[in-house]
Structure formats: structure tokens, C-alpha cells
């Protein structure tokens, strides 16, 4: 039983490491944005909002993945303890809310860009 749980934990840690690597890659692309050659304030504001959104999405994805990892760990190590199972369910719920926020971020960005007239 312990060997099975350790195997699951290693798979979870590997998946989390991959998710963190993707998050860093997405967040690192904010440095690649070049300034606009024209001094149009709207374009500069759109670039700033886009860069901030990339960073926020990356950080939120990382935090949601952390909550999912904690939830999996608590669930695997609960051993039938109802308190640990409830903590795990709470962590899963928080991870789901975080992932929903990550999915809604581009929609919110489109709304803000519509307000500023792009």
C-alpha cells in the first residue's frame, strides 16, 4: 500500500514540476514583448495590460496547481481520517476556483480592451 501511494506521489510531483515549467515558460514570454515603434498611448496601455495578464495568469496557474498538489497529498495520506479528507476537498475546491480564474482571465482582458477602445 505504501509503495502504491509513493508511486502516485512521484507521479503527482512530476506532473506538478511540468506544470511549473509551463508556467515559467508562459511568464517568461512577457520579457519578449517589444515596445511599439509608434508612441500611441492606447497601444502602450494594451501592451502593459497584456503583460500584466500573462504574469497574473502564470502566477494563478501555479497557485492553483499548488492547491491541487496539496489536495492530492492530503487525500492520499488521509488514511480514512474525515478531517484530512475534508481538508483535501477544500483544497480541490480552491484549485478549481483558481483554474476557473485562469480560464476567465483572457475574457476579462478582452472586456478591458473593449473599454479602452482597442
C-alpha positions in Angstrom: 0.0 0.0 0.0 2.8 2.4 0.9 4.6 1.6 -2.4 1.4 2.4 -4.3 1.0 5.7 -2.5 4.6 6.6 -3.1 4.3 5.8 -6.8 1.2 8.1 -7.0 3.0 10.8 -5.1 6.0 10.6 -7.5 3.7 10.9 -10.5 2.0 13.9 -8.9 5.3 15.6 -8.2 6.4 15.0 -11.8 3.1 16.5 -13.1 3.5 19.5 -10.8 7.1 20.1 -12.0 5.9 20.0 -15.6 3.1 22.5 -14.8 5.5 24.8 -13.1 7.8 24.6 -16.1 5.0 25.6 -18.4 4.0 28.4 -16.1 7.6 29.7 -16.1 7.7 29.5 -19.9 4.4 31.4 -20.2 5.5 34.0 -17.7 8.9 34.3 -19.4 7.3 35.3 -22.7 6.4 38.7 -21.1 10.0 39.7 -21.4 9.9 39.0 -25.2 7.3 41.8 -25.8 8.9 44.6 -27.8 7.8 48.2 -27.4 5.6 49.7 -30.1 7.5 51.9 -32.6 4.7 54.4 -32.5 4.1 56.4 -29.3 0.4 55.6 -29.3 -0.8 55.6 -25.7 -3.6 53.1 -26.4 -1.2 50.6 -27.9 1.2 51.0 -25.0 -1.6 50.5 -22.5 -2.7 47.4 -24.3 0.9 46.0 -24.2 1.1 46.7 -20.4 -2.3 45.1 -19.8 -1.3 42.1 -21.9 2.0 41.7 -20.0 0.3 42.0 -16.6 -2.3 39.4 -17.7 0.4 37.0 -18.7 2.1 37.3 -15.3 -1.2 37.1 -13.3 -2.3 34.0 -15.3 1.0 32.3 -14.7 1.0 33.0 -11.0 -2.6 32.0 -10.6 -2.0 28.8 -12.5 1.0 28.0 -10.3 -1.0 28.7 -7.1 -3.9 26.6 -8.3 -1.6 23.7 -9.1 -0.1 24.1 -5.6 -3.6 23.8 -4.1 -4.3 20.7 -6.3 -1.0 19.1 -5.2 -1.7 19.8 -1.5 -5.2 18.3 -2.0 -3.8 15.2 -3.6 -1.2 14.8 -0.9 -3.9 15.2 1.9 -6.2 12.8 0.2 -3.5 10.1 -0.3 -2.3 10.4 3.2 -5.7 10.7 4.9 -5.9 7.0 5.8 -9.7 7.3 6.3 -9.4 10.4 8.6 -12.5 12.5 7.9 -10.7 15.8 8.8 -8.0 15.2 6.3 -10.5 14.2 3.6 -12.4 17.5 4.2 -9.2 19.5 4.0 -8.4 17.7 0.8 -11.8 18.5 -0.6 -11.4 22.1 0.4 -8.0 22.3 -1.4 -9.5 20.7 -4.5 -12.3 23.3 -4.5 -9.8 26.2 -4.1 -7.8 24.7 -7.0 -10.9 24.6 -9.2 -11.7 28.2 -8.4 -8.1 29.1 -9.3 -8.2 27.2 -12.6 -11.6 28.9 -13.4 -9.9 32.3 -12.8 -7.1 31.3 -15.1 -9.6 30.4 -17.8 -11.6 33.6 -17.3 -8.6 35.9 -17.4 -8.5 36.2 -21.3 -12.2 37.0 -21.3 -11.7 39.7 -18.7 -8.8 41.1 -20.7 -11.0 41.3 -23.8 -13.6 43.2 -21.8 -11.0 45.7 -20.5 -9.6 46.1 -24.0 -13.1 46.9 -25.2 -13.4 49.6 -22.6 -10.3 51.4 -23.7 -11.3 51.2 -27.4 -9.0 48.7 -28.9 
